């Protein structure tokens, strides 16, 4: 796999790593020398990613856990620490773009259960695993955490009031945690994205006023982007925050969006 020394011998957990962005992050961290714990709900897909890493000369294993289940997530991190003695890196991805997640809805079309679903998938799915990982990292006074989110948390986007609101809350949480966890040698940063050229869009459950306009929305996004963005681009940003090159950086959000917008 052509390992480089940047993450050599590190133990890295990548959540939501069975496909697309999570999978790309898992592959990139393994390429840089980390032993990667591939997390997801689909064991067949997760084991396939772990085997793909192994076939390329890397090291990986699979751990099943639903990111919305706090107890299951904490138990998963406990098993990782029991096996390996530590956890060095967490890349918190997944859940927000899974097949059963809600898509774009106008605020006045939303129900109370929609509010809860968006918060669980775009915020709590990160909070649960970040809390578990930080507790494990604190014992060794070191660790790197990277939270993956959407630029809707930074830029007002029609149809993403709660996607953006929940992600914005998640990103603010990470900024606060950078202050709290920095005393324990833990860095935490976020990577934000927009349209990803090689990730499958999921539009289920959209508002009627937005349904049927998705192709047009995608074309408008593509026209406004100066450069295409792929899963590997998000993975490279996550790997930067996971490695020693970013030791002087914490509490930041990096948008990898091809120039679609320039949030401050």
C-alpha positions in Angstrom: 0.0 0.0 0.0 3.0 2.3 0.0 2.7 3.4 3.5 4.2 6.8 4.5 5.3 7.4 8.0 2.7 10.2 8.8 0.3 7.8 10.5 2.5 4.8 10.9 1.2 2.5 13.8 -1.7 4.8 14.6 -5.1 3.3 15.5 -7.8 5.1 13.6 -11.5 4.7 13.7 -13.5 5.9 10.7 -17.3 5.9 11.2 -19.7 5.5 8.3 -16.9 3.9 6.4 -18.7 1.4 4.3 -19.1 3.6 1.2 -18.3 6.9 -0.5 -16.6 9.5 1.7 -16.1 7.3 4.8 -14.7 4.6 2.7 -12.3 7.0 0.9 -11.1 8.3 4.3 -10.5 4.8 5.6 -8.5 4.0 2.5 -6.4 7.2 2.7 -5.6 6.8 6.5 -4.6 3.2 5.8 -2.4 4.3 2.9 -0.7 6.6 5.3 0.1 3.8 7.7 -2.8 3.7 10.1 -4.5 0.5 11.3 -8.1 1.4 10.4 -11.2 0.3 12.2 -14.0 0.5 9.6 -17.3 1.2 11.2 -20.8 0.9 9.7 -24.1 -1.0 10.1 -23.7 -3.1 7.0 -21.2 -5.9 8.0 -20.9 -7.2 4.4 -19.9 -3.7 3.0 -17.7 -2.9 6.0 -15.8 -6.2 5.7 -15.3 -5.5 2.0 -13.7 -2.2 2.7 -11.4 -3.8 5.3 -10.5 -6.5 2.8 -9.8 -3.8 0.2 -7.4 -2.1 2.5 -5.7 -5.4 3.4 -5.4 -6.4 -0.3 -3.5 -3.1 -0.9 -1.1 -3.9 1.9 -2.7 -2.0 4.7 -4.2 -3.1 8.0 -7.9 -2.9 8.9 -10.8 -4.5 10.8 -14.5 -4.0 10.9 -16.7 -2.9 13.8 -20.5 -2.7 13.6 -22.3 0.0 15.5 -25.3 2.3 14.8 -24.0 5.9 15.2 -27.4 6.9 16.6 -27.0 4.5 19.5 -24.8 6.1 22.2 -24.4 2.9 24.2 -23.4 0.9 21.1 -20.9 3.6 20.0 -19.3 3.8 23.5 -19.1 0.0 23.6 -17.4 -0.1 20.2 -14.7 2.4 21.3 -14.2 0.3 24.4 -13.6 -2.8 22.4 -11.1 -1.0 20.2 -9.2 0.2 23.2 -9.3 -3.2 24.8 -7.8 -4.8 21.6 -5.3 -2.2 20.8 -4.6 -0.3 24.0 -5.5 3.1 22.6 -7.3 5.1 19.9 -5.2 7.8 18.1 -7.5 9.1 15.4 -11.2 9.5 14.9 -12.8 10.5 11.6 -16.5 11.0 12.3 -18.4 10.5 9.1 -21.6 8.8 8.0 -25.2 8.9 9.2 -26.0 12.3 7.6 -25.9 10.9 4.1 -27.1 7.3 4.8 -29.9 5.8 2.7 -32.5 6.3 5.4 -31.7 9.9 6.1 -34.1 12.8 5.2 -33.3 14.9 2.2 -34.2 18.6 1.6 -37.4 19.9 3.2 -38.7 23.4 3.5 -39.1 24.4 7.2 -42.9 24.8 7.1 -43.3 21.3 5.6 -41.4 19.6 8.4 -42.9 17.6 11.3 -41.5 17.3 14.8 -40.0 13.9 14.1 -38.1 15.5 11.2 -36.4 17.9 13.6 -35.3 15.0 15.7 -34.1 12.9 12.8 -32.0 15.7 11.4 -30.4 16.4 14.8 -29.7 12.8 15.4 -28.1 12.1 12.0 -26.1 15.4 11.5 -25.2 16.2 15.1 -25.7 13.4 17.7 -24.1 10.8 15.4 -20.9 12.9 15.7 -21.4 13.8 19.4 -21.7 10.2 20.6 -18.5 8.9 19.0 -16.5 12.1 19.7 -17.3 11.8 23.4 -16.3 8.1 23.5 -13.1 8.7 21.5 -12.1 11.8 23.5 -12.5 9.8 26.8 -10.2 7.1 25.4 -7.7 9.6 24.0 -7.5 11.6 27.2 -5.8 8.8 29.1 -2.8 9.1 26.8 -2.9 12.9 26.5 -3.0 12.9 22.7 -5.4 12.3 19.8 -6.8 13.7 16.6 -10.5 14.1 15.9 -12.0 15.1 12.5 -15.7 15.6 12.1 -17.2 15.5 8.6 -20.2 17.7 7.8 -21.9 19.8 5.2 -21.3 23.4 4.1 -25.0 24.0 4.8 -23.8 24.4 8.4 -21.8 27.5 7.3 -23.9 28.9 4.3 -27.6 29.5 4.4 -29.2 27.0 1.9 -32.9 26.7 1.1 -34.3 23.4 2.1 -31.5 22.7 4.6 -32.7 24.6 7.6 -32.3 21.7 10.0 -29.5 20.0 8.0 -27.6 23.2 8.2 -28.8 24.0 11.7 -27.8 20.6 13.1 -24.4 20.7 11.3 -23.8 24.3 12.4 -24.4 23.2 16.0 -22.1 20.2 15.5 -19.3 22.5 14.2 -19.8 25.0 17.0 -19.6 22.0 19.4 -16.2 21.1 17.9 -14.9 24.6 18.3 -15.8 24.5 22.0 -14.3 21.0 22.4 -11.1 22.3 20.8 -10.8 24.5 23.9 -11.9 21.8 26.4 -9.9 18.9 24.9 -6.8 20.8 24.0 -5.7 20.6 27.6 -5.6 16.9 27.2 -3.5 17.0 24.0 -6.5 16.4 21.7 -7.0 18.3 18.5 -10.4 18.5 16.9 -11.3 20.0 13.5 -14.1 19.7 10.9 -14.2 19.2 7.2 -17.3 20.6 5.3 -18.4 19.6 1.9 -21.0 20.4 -0.7 -21.8 18.4 -3.9 -19.5 15.4 -4.4 -19.1 14.2 -7.9 -18.7 10.5 -7.1 -21.1 10.1 -4.2 -24.6 9.1 -5.0 -27.2 11.8 -4.1 -30.1 10.7 -2.0 -33.3 12.7 -2.3 -35.9 10.6 -0.5 -38.6 12.5 1.4 -38.0 15.9 0.0 -40.6 18.7 0.1 -43.0 18.7 -2.9 -41.8 22.2 -3.9 -38.3 20.9 -4.1 -39.0 17.4 -5.5 -38.5 17.3 -9.3 -36.0 20.1 -9.2 -33.1 18.0 -8.0 -31.5 17.7 -11.4 -31.7 21.4 -11.8 -30.3 22.0 -8.4 -27.4 19.7 -9.1 -26.7 21.4 -12.4 -26.7 24.8 -10.7 -24.3 23.6 -8.1 -22.0 22.2 -10.7 -22.1 25.5 -12.7 -21.2 27.5 -9.6 -18.3 25.2 -8.6 -15.0 26.3 -9.9 -13.5 22.8 -9.5 -15.0 19.3 -9.1 -14.8 17.7 -5.7 -14.5 13.9 -5.2 -14.6 11.6 -2.2 -10.8 11.4 -2.3 -10.6 15.2 -1.8 -12.5 15.0 1.4 -10.3 12.1 2.5 -7.1 14.1 1.9 -8.4 16.9 4.0 -9.4 14.5 6.8 -6.0 12.8 6.6 -4.2 16.2 6.9 -6.1 16.9 10.1 -5.4 13.4 11.3 -1.6 13.6 10.8 1.2 15.5 12.4 1.2 18.2 9.7 -1.8 19.8 11.5 -0.5 19.7 15.1 -0.7 23.5 15.3 -4.4 23.5 14.2 -7.5 22.9 16.3 -11.0 24.2 16.4 -11.2 25.0 12.7 -13.6 24.1 9.8 -12.2 23.6 6.3 -14.6 23.8 3.4 -13.7 21.5 0.5 -16.3 22.7 -1.9 -14.6 23.5 -5.2 -15.1 27.2 -4.7 -18.9 26.9 -4.6 -18.9 29.3 -1.7 -16.3 31.1 0.5 -17.6 31.0 4.1 -15.7 33.0 6.6 
